Amino acid sequence: MTSVEPNNTDLKRMIGLFDDLSANAHLELGETELAKVLSNSGLAVSEQLFAADPTNIQFYGDLT
């Protein structure tokens, strides 16, 4: 993931959540490969954010 503000955790979180929601939409449309890519991307963002700040309850909730 590349962004204009690489240290903006709020922006990273929103991108991860958007990827996850988009994955669900594509899964409903039967587009499983794209859903898988987006889901993995959202998961990777959540894992990165949680690893950087494991005490953040939002990051924990996103990951679980």
Secondary structure, 3 states (H helix, E strand, C coil): CCCCCCCCHHHHHHHHHHHHHHHHHHHHCCCHHHHHHHHHHHHHHHHHHHHHCCCCHHHHHHHC
